[in-house]
């Protein structure tokens, strides 16, 4: 069963929460982080993307960057911008995202912030569905070991437990939120502190009795890094746990996770399109295309959008093979473009669906990339099924929104 514990969170002064809270480190590049934190000395990006306070030509994986992160975190503590709770608590975190399409509805989800046992990660009680990239793992390992802080929250999911849902909703209804603000992207963030001993004990017991496993929804690199830090620091008791926010599955939605590729592997445009037509029905379309159903793809190449429909018999129907990310990977990225391992091949990159199709067009039109692909999103049910089977999805198969903010709740080790 899932082992979770309350913890003594490092968190900001209430009046500065909005200024401290920052987008996750892994959804911003250095230039974007530098612009976002400009004129805001309280932004937690000074800790999670500390290269923004060093010369622009600095190696982002150098010791200087990690030492700067440690220095910036200690400064926020020394100045009283951040403080640590005296006792271990649970925290309830609600996010409300406005509609992302005209006529759509807002989306609300509420999770429990706690620390989860690293032992559960190794025993597969915390289930994975992606492999990780060694360079990204090492980056967070260095960051955690230098700062002695887990600044990146791991987003977990679990099958709904009515008693837990009811308990959390009751606390939200009857207790004031300690933090409540709307970020510049329109997403509302609210946090309640669960500080009653009996309620804390009930939450711990319910997880131990009712939650046989949890699933990593977002944060495979953060989880893997925290687990490896524990192995390197076996005497550090705090490192036996890592910070997680756990959401019931019924409240989650997955957005598409799209691909952009730098070149056509030496093929001309016509040769590339001819090869695609062996496995896909190819149609031109006058507008940007976001697939409305499985086994259809959008493709943007040389200013033209196409609709690709996978032909019957060109993919398998097992839990992995039937995924659109697998069909694209096997029949185009691997077979035609010779991209064998998306975790390490620098010719392919990924674009979360929240950025929209304009992001795909921009990256191709700018000349940075040659071709872009839009995909239909994976479902929560597919994610759970694959994780339960012990299989692994292709890299970057899922994009969850809304995103938790860094800096609001940090676990010190």
FIDREN-983009 format. One record per residue (C-alpha): residue number from 1; residue in three letters; y, z, x. Coordinates in steps of 0.25 Angstrom, whole numbers. Layout:
% FIDREN-983009
+-----+------+-------+-------+-------+
!  nr ! rest !    py !    pz !    px !
+-----+------+-------+-------+-------+
! NUM !  ALA !     Y !     Z !     X !
...
+-----+------+-------+-------+-------+
This chain:
% FIDREN-983009
+-----+------+-------+-------+-------+
!  nr ! rest !    py !    pz !    px !
+-----+------+-------+-------+-------+
!   1 !  UNK !     0 !     0 !     0 !
!   2 !  UNK !    14 !    -2 !     4 !
!   3 !  UNK !    20 !     9 !    13 !
!   4 !  UNK !    35 !    11 !    11 !
!   5 !  UNK !    45 !    22 !    15 !
!   6 !  UNK !    59 !    26 !    12 !
!   7 !  UNK !    68 !    26 !    25 !
!   8 !  UNK !    82 !    30 !    30 !
!   9 !  UNK !    90 !    17 !    28 !
!  10 !  UNK !   102 !    14 !    37 !
!  11 !  UNK !   112 !     9 !    27 !
!  12 !  UNK !   127 !     6 !    26 !
!  13 !  UNK !   138 !    14 !    20 !
!  14 !  UNK !   139 !    10 !     5 !
!  15 !  UNK !   154 !     5 !     7 !
!  16 !  UNK !   149 !    -5 !    18 !
!  17 !  UNK !   136 !    -9 !    12 !
!  18 !  UNK !   141 !   -23 !     9 !
!  19 !  UNK !   147 !   -25 !    22 !
!  20 !  UNK !   135 !   -20 !    30 !
!  21 !  UNK !   124 !   -28 !    21 !
!  22 !  UNK !   121 !   -41 !    28 !
!  23 !  UNK !   111 !   -53 !    25 !
!  24 !  UNK !    98 !   -52 !    32 !
!  25 !  UNK !    99 !   -56 !    46 !
!  26 !  UNK !    89 !   -67 !    45 !
!  27 !  UNK !    96 !   -75 !    34 !
!  28 !  UNK !   108 !   -77 !    43 !
!  29 !  UNK !   110 !   -84 !    56 !
!  30 !  UNK !   119 !   -78 !    67 !
!  31 !  UNK !   132 !   -86 !    63 !
!  32 !  UNK !   130 !   -83 !    48 !
!  33 !  UNK !   128 !   -68 !    52 !
!  34 !  UNK !   141 !   -69 !    61 !
!  35 !  UNK !   149 !   -75 !    49 !
!  36 !  UNK !   144 !   -65 !    39 !
!  37 !  UNK !   146 !   -53 !    47 !
!  38 !  UNK !   160 !   -57 !    52 !
!  39 !  UNK !   171 !   -47 !    49 !
!  40 !  UNK !   160 !   -37 !    44 !
!  41 !  UNK !   157 !   -27 !    55 !
!  42 !  UNK !   147 !   -19 !    45 !
!  43 !  UNK !   138 !   -31 !    42 !
!  44 !  UNK !   124 !   -28 !    46 !
!  45 !  UNK !   123 !   -42 !    52 !
!  46 !  UNK !   129 !   -35 !    64 !
!  47 !  UNK !   115 !   -28 !    65 !
!  48 !  UNK !   106 !   -39 !    60 !
!  49 !  UNK !   113 !   -51 !    67 !
!  50 !  UNK !   120 !   -44 !    78 !
!  51 !  UNK !   121 !   -57 !    86 !
!  52 !  UNK !   134 !   -59 !    77 !
!  53 !  UNK !   141 !   -49 !    86 !
!  54 !  UNK !   137 !   -56 !    99 !
!  55 !  UNK !   141 !   -69 !   105 !
!  56 !  UNK !   137 !   -81 !    97 !
!  57 !  UNK !   128 !   -86 !   108 !
!  58 !  UNK !   119 !   -73 !   109 !
!  59 !  UNK !   104 !   -75 !   108 !
!  60 !  UNK !   102 !   -68 !    94 !
!  61 !  UNK !    89 !   -62 !   100 !
!  62 !  UNK !    95 !   -56 !   112 !
!  63 !  UNK !    95 !   -41 !   115 !
!  64 !  UNK !   110 !   -41 !   113 !
!  65 !  UNK !   109 !   -45 !    99 !
!  66 !  UNK !    99 !   -33 !    95 !
!  67 !  UNK !   107 !   -23 !   103 !
!  68 !  UNK !   120 !   -28 !    96 !
!  69 !  UNK !   112 !   -25 !    83 !
!  70 !  UNK !   109 !   -11 !    87 !
!  71 !  UNK !   123 !    -9 !    91 !
!  72 !  UNK !   129 !   -14 !    78 !
!  73 !  UNK !   119 !    -6 !    70 !
!  74 !  UNK !   122 !     7 !    78 !
!  75 !  UNK !   137 !     4 !    76 !
!  76 !  UNK !   135 !     3 !    61 !
!  77 !  UNK !   128 !    16 !    61 !
!  78 !  UNK !   138 !    23 !    70 !
!  79 !  UNK !   150 !    19 !    61 !
!  80 !  UNK !   143 !    24 !    49 !
!  81 !  UNK !   142 !    10 !    42 !
!  82 !  UNK !   127 !    12 !    42 !
!  83 !  UNK !   120 !    26 !    40 !
!  84 !  UNK !   105 !    30 !    38 !
!  85 !  UNK !   100 !    38 !    27 !
!  86 !  UNK !    96 !    52 !    30 !
!  87 !  UNK !    83 !    51 !    22 !
!  88 !  UNK !    73 !    40 !    19 !
!  89 !  UNK !    75 !    33 !     6 !
!  90 !  UNK !    71 !    20 !    -2 !
!  91 !  UNK !    82 !    10 !    -6 !
!  92 !  UNK !    82 !     1 !   -18 !
!  93 !  UNK !    89 !   -13 !   -15 !
!  94 !  UNK !    93 !   -22 !   -26 !
!  95 !  UNK !    98 !   -36 !   -24 !
!  96 !  UNK !   104 !   -45 !   -35 !
!  97 !  UNK !   106 !   -59 !   -31 !
!  98 !  UNK !   115 !   -68 !   -40 !
!  99 !  UNK !   110 !   -81 !   -45 !
! 100 !  UNK !   108 !   -92 !   -34 !
! 101 !  UNK !   108 !  -104 !   -43 !
! 102 !  UNK !   118 !  -107 !   -55 !
! 103 !  UNK !   113 !  -101 !   -68 !
! 104 !  UNK !   102 !   -92 !   -60 !
! 105 !  UNK !   101 !   -77 !   -62 !
! 106 !  UNK !   103 !   -66 !   -52 !
! 107 !  UNK !    91 !   -60 !   -45 !
! 108 !  UNK !    89 !   -45 !   -43 !
! 109 !  UNK !    79 !   -38 !   -35 !
! 110 !  UNK !    77 !   -23 !   -30 !
! 111 !  UNK !    69 !   -18 !   -19 !
! 112 !  UNK !    65 !    -5 !   -12 !
! 113 !  UNK !    70 !    -3 !     2 !
! 114 !  UNK !    60 !     5 !    11 !
! 115 !  UNK !    53 !     4 !    24 !
! 116 !  UNK !    39 !    -2 !    24 !
! 117 !  UNK !    28 !     2 !    33 !
! 118 !  UNK !    26 !    -7 !    45 !
! 119 !  UNK !    11 !    -4 !    44 !
! 120 !  UNK !    11 !   -11 !    31 !
! 121 !  UNK !    16 !   -23 !    37 !
! 122 !  UNK !     5 !   -24 !    47 !
! 123 !  UNK !    -6 !   -20 !    36 !
! 124 !  UNK !     0 !   -32 !    27 !
! 125 !  UNK !     4 !   -22 !    16 !
! 126 !  UNK !    17 !   -29 !    19 !
! 127 !  UNK !    13 !   -43 !    17 !
! 128 !  UNK !    19 !   -55 !    24 !
! 129 !  UNK !    19 !   -70 !    20 !
! 130 !  UNK !    27 !   -76 !    33 !
! 131 !  UNK !    25 !   -76 !    48 !
! 132 !  UNK !    37 !   -72 !    56 !
! 133 !  UNK !    44 !   -79 !    67 !
! 134 !  UNK !    42 !   -71 !    81 !
! 135 !  UNK !    57 !   -73 !    85 !
! 136 !  UNK !    62 !   -68 !    72 !
! 137 !  UNK !    53 !   -56 !    73 !
! 138 !  UNK !    57 !   -53 !    87 !
! 139 !  UNK !    72 !   -53 !    83 !
! 140 !  UNK !    70 !   -42 !    73 !
! 141 !  UNK !    61 !   -34 !    81 !
! 142 !  UNK !    72 !   -34 !    92 !
! 143 !  UNK !    82 !   -30 !    82 !
! 144 !  UNK !    74 !   -19 !    76 !
! 145 !  UNK !    70 !   -13 !    89 !
! 146 !  UNK !    84 !   -14 !    95 !
! 147 !  UNK !    92 !    -8 !    82 !
! 148 !  UNK !    80 !     1 !    78 !
! 149 !  UNK !    83 !    -4 !    64 !
! 150 !  UNK !    76 !   -13 !    54 !
! 151 !  UNK !    88 !   -20 !    48 !
! 152 !  UNK !    80 !   -31 !    41 !
! 153 !  UNK !    74 !   -27 !    28 !
! 154 !  UNK !    60 !   -33 !    24 !
! 155 !  UNK !    60 !   -38 !    10 !
! 156 !  UNK !    46 !   -35 !     4 !
! 157 !  UNK !    40 !   -38 !   -10 !
! 158 !  UNK !    29 !   -31 !   -18 !
! 159 !  UNK !    23 !   -33 !   -32 !
! 160 !  UNK !    30 !   -25 !   -42 !
! 161 !  UNK !    27 !   -11 !   -45 !
! 162 !  UNK !    33 !    -6 !   -58 !
! 163 !  UNK !    34 !     8 !   -54 !
! 164 !  UNK !    42 !     4 !   -42 !
! 165 !  UNK !    51 !    -6 !   -50 !
! 166 !  UNK !    54 !     5 !   -60 !
! 167 !  UNK !    57 !    16 !   -50 !
! 168 !  UNK !    67 !     7 !   -42 !
! 169 !  UNK !    74 !     2 !   -55 !
! 170 !  UNK !    75 !    16 !   -59 !
! 171 !  UNK !    82 !    21 !   -46 !
! 172 !  UNK !    91 !     9 !   -47 !
! 173 !  UNK !    95 !    12 !   -61 !
! 174 !  UNK !    97 !    27 !   -59 !
! 175 !  UNK !   103 !    28 !   -45 !
! 176 !  UNK !   116 !    22 !   -39 !
! 177 !  UNK !   115 !    11 !   -29 !
! 178 !  UNK !   119 !    15 !   -15 !
! 179 !  UNK !   124 !     1 !   -12 !
! 180 !  UNK !   128 !   -10 !   -21 !
! 181 !  UNK !   136 !   -23 !   -17 !
! 182 !  UNK !   136 !   -38 !   -18 !
! 183 !  UNK !   135 !   -46 !    -5 !
! 184 !  UNK !   143 !   -58 !    -3 !
! 185 !  UNK !   132 !   -67 !    -7 !
! 186 !  UNK !   132 !   -61 !   -21 !
! 187 !  UNK !   119 !   -52 !   -19 !
! 188 !  UNK !   120 !   -38 !   -25 !
! 189 !  UNK !   114 !   -27 !   -16 !
! 190 !  UNK !   111 !   -13 !   -22 !
! 191 !  UNK !   104 !    -2 !   -15 !
! 192 !  UNK !    99 !    11 !   -20 !
! 193 !  UNK !    94 !    23 !   -12 !
! 194 !  UNK !    81 !    30 !   -17 !
! 195 !  UNK !    83 !    44 !   -11 !
! 196 !  UNK !    75 !    52 !   -21 !
! 197 !  UNK !    63 !    58 !   -14 !
! 198 !  UNK !    54 !    57 !   -26 !
! 199 !  UNK !    58 !    42 !   -29 !
! 200 !  UNK !    56 !    39 !   -14 !
! 201 !  UNK !    42 !    45 !   -15 !
! 202 !  UNK !    39 !    37 !   -28 !
! 203 !  UNK !    43 !    24 !   -21 !
! 204 !  UNK !    34 !    26 !    -9 !
! 205 !  UNK !    22 !    30 !   -17 !
! 206 !  UNK !    23 !    18 !   -27 !
! 207 !  UNK !    23 !     9 !   -15 !
! 208 !  UNK !    11 !    16 !    -9 !
! 209 !  UNK !     4 !    15 !   -23 !
! 210 !  UNK !     8 !     2 !   -29 !
! 211 !  UNK !    12 !    -8 !   -18 !
! 212 !  UNK !     0 !   -13 !   -10 !
! 213 !  UNK !     9 !   -22 !    -2 !
! 214 !  UNK !    22 !   -28 !     0 !
! 215 !  UNK !    26 !   -42 !     4 !
! 216 !  UNK !    37 !   -47 !    14 !
! 217 !  UNK !    46 !   -56 !     6 !
! 218 !  UNK !    57 !   -57 !    16 !
! 219 !  UNK !    57 !   -51 !    30 !
! 220 !  UNK !    44 !   -55 !    38 !
! 221 !  UNK !    52 !   -55 !    51 !
! 222 !  UNK !    58 !   -41 !    48 !
! 223 !  UNK !    45 !   -35 !    44 !
! 224 !  UNK !    37 !   -41 !    56 !
! 225 !  UNK !    48 !   -36 !    66 !
! 226 !  UNK !    48 !   -22 !    60 !
! 227 !  UNK !    33 !   -21 !    61 !
! 228 !  UNK !    33 !   -26 !    76 !
! 229 !  UNK !    44 !   -16 !    79 !
! 230 !  UNK !    35 !    -5 !    74 !
! 231 !  UNK !    24 !   -10 !    83 !
! 232 !  UNK !    34 !   -10 !    95 !
! 233 !  UNK !    39 !     4 !    91 !
! 234 !  UNK !    27 !    11 !    86 !
! 235 !  UNK !    33 !    25 !    88 !
! 236 !  UNK !    45 !    22 !    79 !
! 237 !  UNK !    41 !    28 !    65 !
! 238 !  UNK !    53 !    21 !    58 !
! 239 !  UNK !    48 !     7 !    63 !
! 240 !  UNK !    35 !    10 !    56 !
! 241 !  UNK !    43 !     5 !    43 !
! 242 !  UNK !    52 !    -7 !    41 !
! 243 !  UNK !    63 !    -9 !    30 !
! 244 !  UNK !    59 !   -16 !    18 !
! 245 !  UNK !    64 !   -19 !     4 !
! 246 !  UNK !    53 !   -21 !    -6 !
! 247 !  UNK !    55 !   -29 !   -19 !
! 248 !  UNK !    46 !   -31 !   -31 !
! 249 !  UNK !    41 !   -45 !   -32 !
! 250 !  UNK !    46 !   -47 !   -46 !
! 251 !  UNK !    60 !   -46 !   -41 !
! 252 !  UNK !    59 !   -56 !   -30 !
! 253 !  UNK !    62 !   -71 !   -29 !
! 254 !  UNK !    60 !   -81 !   -17 !
! 255 !  UNK !    69 !   -92 !   -14 !
! 256 !  UNK !    65 !  -105 !    -7 !
! 257 !  UNK !    65 !  -105 !     9 !
! 258 !  UNK !    69 !  -119 !    14 !
! 259 !  UNK !    66 !  -126 !    27 !
! 260 !  UNK !    75 !  -135 !    36 !
! 261 !  UNK !    70 !  -143 !    48 !
! 262 !  UNK !    77 !  -148 !    60 !
! 263 !  UNK !    70 !  -162 !    61 !
! 264 !  UNK !    60 !  -171 !    56 !
! 265 !  UNK !    50 !  -170 !    67 !
! 266 !  UNK !    54 !  -184 !    73 !
! 267 !  UNK !    52 !  -191 !    60 !
! 268 !  UNK !    63 !  -200 !    54 !
! 269 !  UNK !    67 !  -197 !    40 !
! 270 !  UNK !    59 !  -208 !    34 !
! 271 !  UNK !    46 !  -204 !    42 !
! 272 !  UNK !    48 !  -189 !    37 !
! 273 !  UNK !    50 !  -193 !    23 !
! 274 !  UNK !    37 !  -202 !    23 !
! 275 !  UNK !    29 !  -190 !    29 !
! 276 !  UNK !    34 !  -181 !    18 !
! 277 !  UNK !    30 !  -190 !     7 !
! 278 !  UNK !    15 !  -189 !    11 !
! 279 !  UNK !    15 !  -174 !     6 !
! 280 !  UNK !    27 !  -174 !    -4 !
! 281 !  UNK !    33 !  -182 !   -15 !
! 282 !  UNK !    47 !  -186 !    -9 !
! 283 !  UNK !    59 !  -188 !   -19 !
! 284 !  UNK !    74 !  -189 !   -16 !
! 285 !  UNK !    83 !  -180 !   -24 !
! 286 !  UNK !    99 !  -180 !   -25 !
! 287 !  UNK !   101 !  -165 !   -25 !
! 288 !  UNK !    96 !  -153 !   -16 !
! 289 !  UNK !    82 !  -149 !   -21 !
! 290 !  UNK !    76 !  -135 !   -22 !
! 291 !  UNK !    62 !  -136 !   -27 !
! 292 !  UNK !    60 !  -131 !   -41 !
! 293 !  UNK !    45 !  -130 !   -39 !
! 294 !  UNK !    34 !  -128 !   -29 !
! 295 !  UNK !    29 !  -140 !   -20 !
! 296 !  UNK !    43 !  -147 !   -21 !
! 297 !  UNK !    53 !  -147 !    -9 !
! 298 !  UNK !    67 !  -151 !    -6 !
! 299 !  UNK !    70 !  -159 !     6 !
! 300 !  UNK !    84 !  -162 !    12 !
! 301 !  UNK !    84 !  -173 !    23 !
! 302 !  UNK !    96 !  -181 !    27 !
! 303 !  UNK !   104 !  -178 !    15 !
! 304 !  UNK !    94 !  -181 !     5 !
! 305 !  UNK !    86 !  -171 !    -3 !
! 306 !  UNK !    71 !  -174 !    -7 !
! 307 !  UNK !    61 !  -167 !   -16 !
! 308 !  UNK !    47 !  -166 !   -10 !
! 309 !  UNK !    35 !  -163 !   -19 !
! 310 !  UNK !    22 !  -159 !   -12 !
! 311 !  UNK !    11 !  -168 !   -16 !
! 312 !  UNK !    -2 !  -162 !   -21 !
! 313 !  UNK !   -13 !  -160 !   -11 !
! 314 !  UNK !    -3 !  -159 !     1 !
! 315 !  UNK !    -3 !  -143 !     1 !
! 316 !  UNK !   -14 !  -133 !    -2 !
! 317 !  UNK !   -14 !  -123 !   -13 !
! 318 !  UNK !   -16 !  -110 !    -6 !
! 319 !  UNK !    -6 !   -99 !    -6 !
! 320 !  UNK !     1 !  -104 !     7 !
! 321 !  UNK !    -1 !  -119 !     5 !
! 322 !  UNK !     5 !  -120 !    -9 !
! 323 !  UNK !    18 !  -114 !    -4 !
! 324 !  UNK !    29 !  -124 !    -3 !
! 325 !  UNK !    33 !  -119 !    11 !
! 326 !  UNK !    19 !  -122 !    15 !
! 327 !  UNK !    19 !  -136 !     9 !
! 328 !  UNK !    32 !  -139 !    16 !
! 329 !  UNK !    27 !  -133 !    29 !
! 330 !  UNK !    14 !  -140 !    29 !
! 331 !  UNK !    18 !  -154 !    24 !
! 332 !  UNK !    32 !  -156 !    30 !
! 333 !  UNK !    36 !  -145 !    41 !
! 334 !  UNK !    23 !  -145 !    48 !
! 335 !  UNK !    16 !  -159 !    45 !
! 336 !  UNK !    29 !  -167 !    46 !
! 337 !  UNK !    39 !  -159 !    54 !
! 338 !  UNK !    29 !  -152 !    63 !
! 339 !  UNK !    35 !  -138 !    60 !
! 340 !  UNK !    22 !  -130 !    63 !
! 341 !  UNK !    28 !  -116 !    62 !
! 342 !  UNK !    41 !  -113 !    55 !
! 343 !  UNK !    42 !   -99 !    61 !
! 344 !  UNK !    45 !  -105 !    74 !
! 345 !  UNK !    49 !  -119 !    73 !
! 346 !  UNK !    64 !  -121 !    75 !
! 347 !  UNK !    64 !  -134 !    68 !
! 348 !  UNK !    63 !  -127 !    54 !
! 349 !  UNK !    72 !  -117 !    48 !
! 350 !  UNK !    73 !  -110 !    34 !
! 351 !  UNK !    83 !  -109 !    23 !
! 352 !  UNK !    82 !   -99 !    12 !
! 353 !  UNK !    84 !  -104 !    -2 !
! 354 !  UNK !    96 !   -95 !    -4 !
! 355 !  UNK !   104 !  -104 !     5 !
! 356 !  UNK !   102 !  -116 !    -5 !
! 357 !  UNK !    99 !  -130 !    -2 !
! 358 !  UNK !   113 !  -132 !     3 !
! 359 !  UNK !   108 !  -125 !    16 !
! 360 !  UNK !    97 !  -135 !    18 !
! 361 !  UNK !   106 !  -147 !    16 !
! 362 !  UNK !   116 !  -140 !    26 !
! 363 !  UNK !   106 !  -138 !    37 !
! 364 !  UNK !   101 !  -152 !    36 !
! 365 !  UNK !   115 !  -159 !    34 !
! 366 !  UNK !   120 !  -151 !    46 !
! 367 !  UNK !   110 !  -158 !    55 !
! 368 !  UNK !   104 !  -144 !    58 !
! 369 !  UNK !    91 !  -148 !    51 !
! 370 !  UNK !    85 !  -161 !    47 !
! 371 !  UNK !    78 !  -158 !    34 !
! 372 !  UNK !    77 !  -146 !    24 !
! 373 !  UNK !    67 !  -142 !    13 !
! 374 !  UNK !    69 !  -134 !     1 !
! 375 !  UNK !    57 !  -126 !    -5 !
! 376 !  UNK !    53 !  -119 !   -18 !
! 377 !  UNK !    52 !  -104 !   -16 !
! 378 !  UNK !    39 !   -96 !   -14 !
! 379 !  UNK !    36 !   -86 !   -25 !
! 380 !  UNK !    34 !   -71 !   -23 !
! 381 !  UNK !    20 !   -73 !   -29 !
! 382 !  UNK !    17 !   -84 !   -18 !
! 383 !  UNK !    22 !   -74 !    -7 !
! 384 !  UNK !    13 !   -63 !   -12 !
! 385 !  UNK !     1 !   -71 !   -13 !
! 386 !  UNK !     3 !   -77 !     1 !
! 387 !  UNK !     5 !   -63 !     7 !
! 388 !  UNK !    -7 !   -57 !     0 !
! 389 !  UNK !   -16 !   -68 !     5 !
! 390 !  UNK !   -11 !   -65 !    19 !
! 391 !  UNK !    -5 !   -79 !    21 !
! 392 !  UNK !     8 !   -83 !    27 !
! 393 !  UNK !    19 !   -92 !    21 !
! 394 !  UNK !    26 !  -102 !    30 !
! 395 !  UNK !    38 !   -96 !    36 !
! 396 !  UNK !    50 !   -94 !    28 !
! 397 !  UNK !    44 !   -96 !    14 !
! 398 !  UNK !    52 !   -86 !     6 !
! 399 !  UNK !    67 !   -83 !     4 !
! 400 !  UNK !    70 !   -71 !    -4 !
! 401 !  UNK !    84 !   -68 !   -10 !
! 402 !  UNK !    92 !   -60 !   -11 !
! 403 !  UNK !    91 !   -54 !     3 !
! 404 !  UNK !    92 !   -39 !     7 !
! 405 !  UNK !   104 !   -36 !    15 !
! 406 !  UNK !   103 !   -30 !    29 !
! 407 !  UNK !   110 !   -18 !    33 !
! 408 !  UNK !   109 !   -10 !    19 !
! 409 !  UNK !    96 !    -3 !    23 !
! 410 !  UNK !    91 !    -3 !    37 !
! 411 !  UNK !    79 !     5 !    43 !
! 412 !  UNK !    81 !    11 !    56 !
! 413 !  UNK !    69 !    13 !    66 !
+-----+------+-------+-------+-------+
